[in-house]
Amino acid sequence: MEPSASYQERACRLPGAVLWTKPALGRTGGYASAGLVLPDGCMDLLWTEGRLLVAGPDTRAFHPGPGLRGPWAGVRFRPGTAPALLGVPAHELRDRRVELADLRPAAEVRRLTGHIDAAPDPAAALEALALRLAADAQPEDPLIRAVAASLAAGRSVAATAETVGLGARQLHRRSLAAFGYGPKTLARILRLQRALALARSGVPQAETAARTGYADQAHLARDVRELAGLPLTALLSS
């Protein structure tokens, strides 16, 4: 997510996850004012008063719409981990925001929502829910974790497939279920995140492109515009 003045992240007790909060801001505050949400290979469990939702993996920048009042809290899961917790393949939620009640029994979700609504710290209550979901889920698939780590490190899809011992079709099928898209798309999204981190740290754009595997600075600029919908300079100045 592109940062804003009141958006905050803090450490999550669930390994690899991030806990974030966004207070209400006026008549159209909260998630609607949280800023541009860039693809990152992750899925989020979201709370706002009276609602629990799931944000699926994005293939393009998501612009929160008007009229969603806050406050909001979210647990952002590490790529590949949320489907086991939620019991749904990631590709079914690609580029979608859905009510948790569409994925789990409605009575259970109403009870959970009421509990978090009434909590002194709703973000902490949401974190506790994520921990319970993780405790009830199957253990994390080490192969999926290896795929995510390999692609995040900038290795090619072919090298990743060889490392984990999967053929191209098997890797694609497993990636759709775990990440929401194939390994090539995931690799492209993770490369974008690496490039943005470097560029924000002050590394010149040409050097950023070279260090993150782009053919040149123009290639980096095209990828940023296609995935984020904005020029790199606009993202860096936000």
Buried (B, 14 or more C-beta within 10 A) or exposed (E): BBEBEBBEEEEBEBEBBBBBBBBBBEEBBBBBBBBBBBBBBBBBBBBBBEBBBBBBBBBBBBEBEEEBBBBBBBBBBBBBBBBBBBEBBBBBBBBBBBBBBEBBEEEEBEEBBEBBBEBEEBBBBBBBBBBEBBEEBEEBBEBBBBBBBBBBEBBBBEEBBBBBEBEEEEBBBBBBBBBBBBBBBBBBBBBBBBBBEBBEEEBEBEEBBBEBBBEEBEEBBEBBBEBBBBEBEEBBEE
